[in-house]
């Protein structure tokens, strides 16, 4: 493709603790190019990328950190003739520290965010490294930060406040909530269904992937969510604990002899499905071996049980339930997990149609069920691109 494009483009970058998803959007259009780099900083780092209308290229690369991953993305876009037209780069930044709108990631702001790295030590330092790496290679192109926490800024004070001395709350220690870019996209997709009652009603969104959370929406606004001060809280996840007894931290630090870094690694990288099963954080692996491996079966049982409890709790916060939405890698693709989560939610009006669920139909609830249960694929990169186009002054954004 010709690098001199008449229409400006935006690169959307969605960084995890060991992965980076990215997609190139044209103003008023859809993706031109997309890819993902996995296992950054570990052996066997792989990249899958390519134009959206062609089979992707997959290979191993050397990427010891997020800066090296940024260099790999830039070089690939250059070689494909797509880099010249990029007007700016939008980044998912997990923790917004109270910010409610996207902002340009200036050197001054990046320095400020580094001082708040303890708010999200698993994501924020790597996201800053990635932004700085793109800014160093493309100094004339704005870097835009889009915050995952912004969606939950509408939560009421009683859902935000932590039951610890108020002086810590005054320092910003409170419940924030995450997965906001995903939830914002899901809200838009529900609105496109054309039924105003869906958006105005009582909705629970379930973003279930390696990271997992639930959000409760009333009148389209977040009133509560399962994640709290950091993305490690809430539901059981692939390698994260979710909520645990605070006294366990004291025991592990004093009784078991862990230091703070070891504790951080344990709750974020060694726990959840991986910790319970002892073999894998991937639901596909666990489903494949659950009949022969009791630990795999137990990991899935705990995951589904905690998600079911979370839905019940948020339904109580909402005063009932009208719509339940599954999204994320597990929510969109794992029919047995959806069925097991919903199996004992009949008291709320949740009833699954087995055939629809197995077919991953857009609506998987039974026809006469009081609660509509839907599968809606999420698209965080598109939300990043739209926000970036808007901040850069584009009239159209990413369609």
C-alpha positions as CSV (number, residue, x, y, z in Angstrom):
1,X,0.0,0.0,0.0
2,X,1.1,3.5,-0.6
3,X,2.4,5.2,2.5
4,X,1.1,8.6,1.3
5,X,-2.6,8.3,2.3
6,X,-5.1,11.1,1.6
7,X,-7.1,10.3,4.7
8,X,-5.4,10.5,8.1
9,X,-5.2,7.4,10.3
10,X,-4.9,6.7,14.0
11,X,-3.1,3.8,15.6
12,X,-4.9,2.4,18.6
13,X,-2.7,0.6,21.1
14,X,-4.1,-1.6,23.9
15,X,-1.4,-2.8,26.2
16,X,-1.6,-5.5,28.8
17,X,1.0,-6.5,31.4
18,X,2.6,-8.9,28.8
19,X,0.8,-8.2,25.6
20,X,0.0,-5.4,23.2
21,X,-3.0,-5.3,20.8
22,X,-3.0,-2.7,18.1
23,X,-5.1,-1.6,15.2
24,X,-4.9,1.1,12.5
25,X,-8.1,3.0,11.8
26,X,-9.0,5.4,9.0
27,X,-11.2,8.4,9.8
28,X,-14.8,7.5,9.1
29,X,-13.9,3.9,8.3
30,X,-12.9,0.7,9.9
31,X,-9.7,-1.1,10.6
32,X,-6.9,-1.2,8.0
33,X,-4.4,-3.2,9.9
34,X,-4.4,-5.1,13.2
35,X,-2.2,-7.3,15.3
36,X,-1.2,-8.6,18.7
37,X,2.1,-9.3,20.4
38,X,2.1,-11.9,23.2
39,X,4.5,-13.0,25.9
40,X,6.5,-9.7,26.0
41,X,9.5,-10.1,28.2
42,X,9.3,-13.9,28.2
43,X,10.6,-16.7,25.9
44,X,8.5,-17.4,22.8
45,X,7.3,-13.9,22.2
46,X,4.9,-14.1,19.2
47,X,3.4,-11.5,16.9
48,X,0.3,-11.9,14.7
49,X,-0.4,-8.9,12.4
50,X,-1.6,-8.0,8.9
51,X,-4.1,-6.1,6.8
52,X,-7.6,-6.9,7.8
53,X,-8.6,-8.3,4.4
54,X,-5.7,-10.8,4.2
55,X,-4.6,-13.8,6.3
56,X,-2.4,-12.6,9.2
57,X,1.3,-13.2,9.5
58,X,2.4,-15.0,12.6
59,X,6.0,-15.4,13.8
60,X,8.3,-15.2,16.8
61,X,10.1,-11.9,17.6
62,X,12.5,-10.6,20.1
63,X,10.7,-8.2,22.5
64,X,12.1,-8.0,25.9
65,X,9.9,-5.1,27.0
66,X,7.1,-2.9,25.8
67,X,9.5,-0.4,24.2
68,X,10.8,-3.2,22.0
69,X,7.2,-4.2,21.2
70,X,6.5,-0.6,20.1
71,X,9.6,-0.6,17.8
72,X,8.3,-3.9,16.2
73,X,4.9,-2.4,15.5
74,X,6.4,0.8,14.0
75,X,8.8,-1.2,11.8
76,X,5.9,-3.3,10.5
77,X,3.7,-0.4,9.8
78,X,6.6,1.3,8.0
79,X,7.3,-1.8,5.9
80,X,3.6,-2.0,5.0
81,X,3.6,1.6,3.8
82,X,1.1,2.6,6.5
83,X,3.1,4.7,8.9
84,X,3.3,8.0,7.0
85,X,-0.4,8.8,7.3
86,X,-0.8,8.3,11.0
87,X,-1.9,11.5,12.7
88,X,-1.7,10.3,16.3
89,X,-1.5,7.3,18.6
90,X,-4.2,6.4,21.1
91,X,-3.3,4.3,24.1
92,X,-5.5,2.4,26.6
93,X,-4.3,3.5,30.1
94,X,-5.8,1.3,32.7
95,X,-5.7,3.7,35.6
96,X,-6.9,7.3,35.1
97,X,-6.4,8.3,38.8
98,X,-9.8,10.2,38.7
99,X,-9.6,11.6,35.1
100,X,-12.8,11.3,33.2
101,X,-11.7,12.3,29.6
102,X,-8.9,11.3,27.3
103,X,-5.8,13.7,27.3
104,X,-2.6,14.1,25.4
105,X,0.2,12.3,27.1
106,X,2.7,15.1,27.4
107,X,6.1,14.5,29.1
108,X,4.9,16.4,32.1
109,X,1.8,14.2,32.5
110,X,3.9,11.1,32.0
111,X,6.2,12.2,34.8
112,X,3.2,12.8,37.0
113,X,1.7,9.3,36.2
114,X,5.0,7.7,37.1
115,X,4.6,9.1,40.6
116,X,1.2,7.2,40.8
117,X,2.6,3.9,39.6
118,X,1.7,2.2,42.9
119,X,-2.0,2.7,42.0
120,X,-1.5,0.1,39.2
121,X,2.0,-1.4,39.3
122,X,1.1,-4.2,36.8
123,X,0.0,-1.9,34.0
124,X,0.8,1.8,34.4
125,X,4.6,1.6,34.2
126,X,4.4,-0.5,31.1
127,X,1.8,1.7,29.5
128,X,4.0,4.8,30.2
129,X,7.0,2.9,28.7
130,X,5.0,2.2,25.6
131,X,3.8,5.8,25.2
132,X,7.4,7.1,25.6
133,X,8.7,4.5,23.0
134,X,6.1,5.7,20.4
135,X,6.8,9.3,21.2
136,X,10.5,8.9,20.8
137,X,10.1,7.3,17.4
138,X,7.3,9.7,16.3
139,X,7.9,12.9,18.2
140,X,5.6,15.0,16.0
141,X,2.6,12.7,16.5
142,X,0.4,13.2,19.5
143,X,0.1,10.4,22.0
144,X,-3.4,10.2,23.5
145,X,-4.3,8.5,26.7
146,X,-7.7,6.9,27.1
147,X,-8.6,5.8,30.6
148,X,-10.3,2.6,31.6
149,X,-11.5,4.0,34.9
150,X,-13.3,7.0,33.3
151,X,-16.5,5.0,32.5
152,X,-17.0,4.4,36.2
153,X,-16.8,8.1,37.2
154,X,-20.6,8.0,37.6
155,X,-20.6,5.6,40.5
156,X,-22.1,7.0,43.7
157,X,-20.0,7.9,46.7
158,X,-21.3,4.8,48.7
159,X,-20.0,2.5,45.9
160,X,-16.6,4.3,45.7
161,X,-15.7,4.7,49.3
162,X,-13.5,2.1,51.0
163,X,-14.1,1.3,54.7
164,X,-10.6,2.5,55.8
165,X,-9.7,5.8,57.5
166,X,-10.9,8.8,55.5
167,X,-7.4,10.2,55.2
168,X,-6.5,7.5,52.7
169,X,-9.5,8.3,50.6
170,X,-8.3,11.9,50.5
171,X,-5.1,10.5,49.0
172,X,-7.1,8.8,46.2
173,X,-7.4,5.4,47.7
174,X,-10.9,4.3,46.7
175,X,-12.7,2.0,44.3
176,X,-12.2,3.0,40.7
177,X,-13.4,0.1,38.5
178,X,-11.8,-0.9,35.2
179,X,-12.5,-2.4,31.7
180,X,-14.2,1.0,31.0
181,X,-13.4,1.1,27.3
182,X,-14.9,-2.3,26.8
183,X,-18.0,-1.3,28.8
184,X,-18.4,2.0,26.9
185,X,-18.4,0.0,23.6
186,X,-20.9,-2.5,24.9
187,X,-23.2,0.3,26.0
188,X,-23.1,1.7,22.5
189,X,-23.8,-1.6,20.9
190,X,-26.8,-2.1,23.1
191,X,-28.1,1.3,22.1
192,X,-27.8,0.3,18.5
193,X,-30.3,-2.5,19.1
194,X,-33.0,0.2,19.0
195,X,-34.8,-0.6,22.2
196,X,-34.6,2.3,24.6
197,X,-35.6,0.1,27.5
198,X,-32.3,-1.7,27.2
199,X,-30.2,1.4,27.8
200,X,-32.6,2.9,30.4
201,X,-33.1,-0.4,32.2
202,X,-31.1,-2.5,34.7
203,X,-28.1,-3.9,32.9
204,X,-25.1,-6.1,34.0
205,X,-22.2,-6.3,31.6
206,X,-19.8,-9.2,32.1
207,X,-16.4,-8.7,30.6
208,X,-14.9,-12.2,31.0
209,X,-11.4,-12.8,29.8
210,X,-8.0,-13.4,31.4
211,X,-9.0,-10.2,33.3
212,X,-12.7,-10.4,34.4
213,X,-15.1,-8.0,35.9
214,X,-18.8,-7.1,36.0
215,X,-20.4,-3.6,35.8
216,X,-23.9,-2.6,36.8
217,X,-25.6,0.1,34.6
218,X,-28.8,2.0,35.3
219,X,-30.0,4.5,32.7
220,X,-26.7,3.7,30.8
221,X,-24.5,4.9,33.7
222,X,-22.2,2.8,35.8
223,X,-23.4,2.5,39.4
224,X,-21.1,-0.3,40.6
225,X,-18.5,-2.8,39.4
226,X,-16.6,-5.7,40.8
227,X,-13.0,-4.4,40.4
228,X,-11.9,-1.8,43.0
229,X,-8.7,0.1,43.7
230,X,-6.7,-2.0,41.3
231,X,-7.6,-4.5,38.5
232,X,-6.6,-7.4,40.9
233,X,-9.8,-7.1,42.8
234,X,-13.3,-8.6,42.2
235,X,-13.9,-11.8,40.3
236,X,-11.5,-14.8,40.1
237,X,-9.4,-14.3,36.9
238,X,-6.9,-16.1,34.8
239,X,-3.9,-15.4,37.1
240,X,-5.3,-12.9,39.6
241,X,-7.0,-13.7,42.9
242,X,-9.9,-11.3,42.8
243,X,-11.2,-10.3,46.2
244,X,-9.4,-12.0,49.1
245,X,-9.5,-11.6,52.9
246,X,-7.2,-8.7,53.8
247,X,-5.9,-10.8,56.7
248,X,-4.4,-13.1,54.1
249,X,-2.0,-10.4,53.1
250,X,-0.7,-10.2,56.6
251,X,-0.3,-14.0,56.8
252,X,1.5,-14.3,53.5
253,X,3.8,-11.4,54.3
254,X,4.6,-12.3,57.9
255,X,3.7,-16.0,58.4
256,X,4.7,-17.3,54.9
257,X,7.7,-14.9,54.6
258,X,6.8,-13.2,51.3
259,X,8.1,-9.7,50.7
260,X,5.9,-7.1,49.0
261,X,7.1,-7.9,45.5
262,X,6.5,-11.6,45.9
263,X,3.0,-10.9,47.3
264,X,2.3,-8.6,44.2
265,X,3.5,-11.4,41.9
266,X,1.4,-14.0,43.7
267,X,-1.9,-12.1,43.6
268,X,-1.4,-11.0,39.9
269,X,0.5,-13.8,38.2
270,X,0.3,-17.0,40.2
271,X,-3.3,-17.2,41.4
272,X,-6.8,-17.4,39.9
273,X,-7.4,-20.2,37.5
274,X,-3.7,-20.9,37.2
275,X,-3.2,-21.1,41.0
276,X,-6.2,-23.4,41.6
277,X,-5.6,-25.7,38.7
278,X,-1.8,-25.7,38.9
279,X,-1.6,-26.1,35.2
280,X,-3.3,-23.3,33.1
281,X,-5.0,-19.9,33.2
282,X,-6.7,-20.6,29.9
283,X,-10.4,-21.7,30.2
284,X,-10.0,-23.7,26.9
285,X,-7.3,-25.8,28.4
286,X,-9.2,-26.4,31.6
287,X,-12.4,-27.3,29.8
288,X,-10.5,-29.9,27.7
289,X,-9.1,-31.6,30.8
290,X,-11.8,-31.1,33.5
291,X,-13.1,-34.7,33.2
292,X,-9.7,-36.2,34.0
293,X,-8.3,-33.5,36.2
294,X,-10.2,-32.6,39.4
295,X,-8.1,-29.4,39.9
296,X,-9.1,-28.1,36.5
297,X,-12.7,-28.9,37.2
298,X,-12.5,-27.1,40.6
299,X,-10.9,-24.0,39.0
300,X,-13.8,-23.7,36.6
301,X,-16.3,-24.3,39.3
302,X,-14.8,-21.5,41.4
303,X,-14.7,-19.1,38.5
304,X,-18.3,-19.7,37.6
305,X,-19.5,-19.6,41.2
306,X,-17.8,-16.3,41.9
307,X,-19.2,-14.8,38.6
308,X,-22.7,-16.0,39.5
309,X,-22.4,-14.4,43.0
310,X,-21.2,-11.2,41.5
311,X,-24.2,-11.0,39.2
312,X,-26.5,-11.6,42.1
313,X,-24.8,-8.8,44.1
314,X,-25.0,-6.3,41.3
315,X,-28.6,-7.3,40.6
316,X,-29.3,-6.4,44.3
317,X,-27.5,-3.0,43.7
318,X,-29.7,-2.4,40.7
319,X,-33.0,-3.6,42.4
320,X,-33.4,-6.3,39.7
321,X,-32.2,-7.2,36.3
322,X,-33.4,-6.6,32.7
323,X,-30.4,-7.4,30.6
324,X,-27.2,-9.5,31.1
325,X,-24.4,-9.2,28.5
326,X,-21.5,-11.5,28.1
327,X,-18.3,-10.2,26.4
328,X,-14.5,-10.8,26.4
329,X,-12.7,-13.8,25.2
330,X,-14.4,-16.2,27.7
331,X,-17.8,-14.5,27.6
332,X,-18.0,-14.4,23.8
333,X,-16.6,-17.9,23.1
334,X,-17.1,-20.3,26.1
335,X,-20.7,-21.6,25.9
336,X,-20.2,-24.0,28.9
337,X,-19.0,-21.2,31.1
338,X,-22.0,-19.0,30.2
339,X,-24.4,-21.8,30.9
340,X,-22.8,-22.6,34.3
341,X,-22.8,-19.0,35.4
342,X,-26.5,-18.7,34.5
343,X,-27.7,-22.0,35.8
344,X,-28.9,-20.9,39.3
345,X,-29.9,-17.4,38.3
346,X,-33.5,-18.3,37.5
347,X,-34.7,-16.4,40.6
348,X,-33.6,-13.3,38.7
349,X,-35.4,-14.2,35.5
350,X,-32.4,-15.6,33.7
351,X,-33.2,-18.6,31.5
352,X,-30.8,-19.8,28.8
353,X,-31.8,-21.4,25.5
354,X,-29.3,-24.3,25.3
355,X,-29.2,-24.4,21.5
356,X,-28.7,-20.6,21.1
357,X,-26.0,-20.7,23.7
358,X,-24.1,-23.4,21.9
359,X,-24.4,-21.5,18.7
360,X,-23.1,-18.3,20.3
361,X,-26.3,-16.5,19.1
362,X,-26.6,-12.7,19.7
363,X,-29.4,-13.4,22.2
364,X,-29.1,-16.7,24.1
365,X,-32.0,-16.3,26.5
366,X,-35.3,-18.2,26.1
367,X,-38.0,-16.4,24.3
368,X,-40.3,-15.9,27.3
369,X,-37.5,-15.2,29.8
370,X,-37.9,-12.0,31.8
371,X,-34.2,-11.2,31.4
372,X,-32.6,-10.8,28.0
373,X,-29.1,-12.5,28.0
374,X,-26.9,-11.4,25.1
375,X,-23.5,-12.0,23.6
376,X,-21.9,-8.8,22.4
377,X,-18.3,-8.9,21.1
378,X,-16.3,-6.0,22.5
379,X,-13.9,-3.7,20.7
380,X,-11.6,-1.6,22.9
381,X,-9.4,-0.6,20.0
382,X,-12.3,1.1,18.2
383,X,-13.1,3.1,21.3
384,X,-9.5,4.2,21.6
385,X,-9.5,5.3,18.0
386,X,-12.7,7.2,18.3
387,X,-11.5,9.1,21.3
388,X,-8.2,9.8,19.6
389,X,-9.8,11.2,16.5
390,X,-12.1,13.3,18.6
391,X,-9.2,14.8,20.5
392,X,-7.3,15.4,17.4
393,X,-10.2,17.3,15.9
394,X,-11.5,14.8,13.4
395,X,-15.2,15.3,12.5
396,X,-15.9,11.6,11.7
397,X,-13.8,9.4,14.0
398,X,-13.6,5.7,13.6
399,X,-16.9,4.3,12.3
